[in-house]
Amino acid sequence: MIVAPLVLAIHVHGAAVLDLVPGSHLKDIEQVIYQSGASTIVQNTPATGVAVNGDGEMSVKSVRITDGAPVDLTFFNTANAVVVNVNPQFAGIGGVGVFNNGVTTYSTDGLTAYANAYAATVLDTDLRNFTFHDYLTPSPATAGVPDLDLLFYHAMLPEDYFLVSERWGNSSFTVTALKADGTPYAGANILRLGGPGGTFGVGYEVYDWNTGYAALGNQPTQAQALSLFSVSKFFEGTAVQAGPVYGLRIDNDGEADPKIMGISGSTFSDNPENPQLVPEPSAFLIAALGGVLWIARRRRRVC
């Protein structure tokens, strides 16, 4: 089922909320290339249902889109990532976690471990390394309270893109653009991936491209679906001057199971560096007002 392209903007606290669904605000994906071990897989059309499940690495190597003309996006923003201000309610909520090639880290294992694992999902392009919200107990977190802030070492420029994977492509979450000081761009659009969400029990409706690849150890009948959008969407139709996006404020009241990847047709090495991050050879702790800030870093991979 394709969601109708007419989507109305909602207004929350003075900011417009744009629903990013097939037919509205997404860039059309024409091709995805994956790497699994020594195998390179070229996918020219979306899969139907689950083609393959497993817990081994299945990484996105490039995405071809239409942006005036065909563009191959081959660079990923994987230099460093930080998770700050994790919602403290997650310490007592079961079902919130990160799945990484068969290894699961829950928020109830400690917010430190959860924050490190969440940040690490941004540092590779492996579709089997993602976050999840499943069967929350005793209840979901308070609606409208953000889950966390995710910061990047290299800022995302308006001409860059975000590639988002969501298990089964049927659930929604919102992202708010953050400035260098970690605060939102006042008046910029809030983007809702997956719009209001899909039909209960039906997958692949509100995300653009079904990869066909599922995780054997985490809902093996639900493949990862992709959507891709321009960073400029945060500023489109607003009076806010477009600028570098240093991070995202994430609110997952829709209980989505996402992975977020920065992607571009050119290297991120020339993008502005986040003044709140200092690269280190290993993970380390920095105190931050209003929350706990954890850094997980791997060497930058240029794909």
C-alpha positions, 0 to 999 in steps of 0.5 A, spaced: 500 500 500 502 506 498 501 512 502 497 518 499 502 523 497 498 529 500 500 530 507 498 536 511 504 539 516 502 539 523 504 544 528 507 543 535 510 548 539 511 553 533 514 548 529 511 544 523 512 537 523 513 534 516 511 527 515 516 523 510 513 517 507 513 514 500 510 520 495 512 526 500 519 529 502 523 523 500 528 522 495 526 516 490 531 510 491 533 507 484 539 502 487 542 499 493 548 496 493 550 491 499 556 488 502 556 481 505 563 478 507 566 477 500 559 478 496 557 484 493 549 485 492 546 490 487 539 491 488 535 494 483 528 493 485 525 493 492 524 486 495 518 483 497 517 480 504 524 477 507 529 474 502 534 473 507 535 472 514 541 472 518 545 475 524 551 476 519 553 483 517 549 486 511 552 493 510 549 498 505 555 500 500 552 505 496 545 508 494 543 511 488 537 516 488 534 521 483 535 528 485 534 532 478 539 527 475 541 520 478 546 521 484 550 515 487 551 516 494 557 512 497 560 516 503 557 515 510 558 519 516 561 514 521 567 518 524 564 518 531 557 519 534 555 521 541 548 519 545 546 524 550 540 526 555 537 519 555 530 519 557 531 516 565 525 512 564 528 507 560 532 505 565 526 501 568 522 500 561 523 493 558 523 492 551 528 498 549 534 496 546 539 495 541 540 489 536 547 488 533 549 481 529 546 477 535 548 481 541 542 485 544 543 490 549 537 493 553 536 500 556 535 496 563 542 493 562 544 500 564 543 507 560 551 507 560 551 501 556 544 502 552 547 509 550 554 506 547 550 501 543 545 506 540 551 511 538 555 505 535 549 503 530 551 510 527 558 508 526 557 503 521 552 501 515 550 494 517 543 493 517 543 488 522 545 493 527 539 497 529 535 500 535 528 497 537 522 498 541 518 492 542 513 490 547 514 495 552 513 494 560 511 496 564 509 501 559 512 506 554 515 512 556 511 519 557 509 521 550 512 527 548 519 526 552 524 525 547 528 519 548 535 522 547 540 526 543 544 523 538 550 528 536 555 527 530 563 528 530 562 531 523 556 536 522 551 534 516 550 540 511 543 541 507 546 538 501 547 531 505 542 526 506 540 521 512 538 514 510 534 511 515 532 503 516 526 501 520 524 494 521 518 492 517 517 499 515 511 500 519 512 505 525 514 512 526 519 516 530 521 524 529 527 527 529 529 535 530 535 538 528 540 540 533 545 546 532 553 546 534 551 548 542 546 542 542 539 546 542 534 545 536 534 550 530 528 554 533 522 554 527 525 549 523 521 543 521 520 537 525 521 531 521 516 524 522 519 518 519 514 513 517 508 519 518 503 517 522 505 509 522 502 504 517 496 499 518 496 495 524 499 488 522 502 490 515 509 492 513 513 496 508 507 501 507 510 507 510 518 507 508 520 507 501 525 501 499 524 494 502 531 491 503 529 484 504 534 483 509 532 481 516 535 479 522 535 472 524 535 473 532 530 479 532 524 478 528 526 474 522 520 475 518 521 483 518 526 485 513 529 492 514 526 498 510 529 504 507 527 511 507 532 517 504 531 524 505 535 531 504 538 534 510 535 541 507 528 538 509 529 541 516 529 548 513 524 547 507 518 552 507 521 556 514 524 562 515 530 559 518 537 560 515 539 553 513 545 551 517 549 545 519 546 539 523 550 537 528 545 532 531 538 529 532 533 529 538 529 523 537 522 522 540 520 515 538 513 515 541 511 510 535 515 505 537 519 504 531 526 500 530 530 504 526 538 505 524 540 512 522 546 513 517 548 520 514 550 519 507 552 523 501 555 524 494 562 527 497 566 526 503 564 528 510 571 530 512 571 537 510 564 538 514 564 542 520 566 538 526 562 538 532 565 543 538 562 538 543 566 532 541 573 530 541 575 524 538 579 519 542 582 512 541 576 508 545 570 510 548 570 515 554 565 518 558 564 526 558 559 529 564 554 533 560 549 538 564 542 535 564 544 528 562 549 522 561 554 523 555 557 517 552 561 516 546 562 510 542 567 511 536 570 506 531 575 508 525 572 512 520 569 508 514 569 511 507 564 507 503 
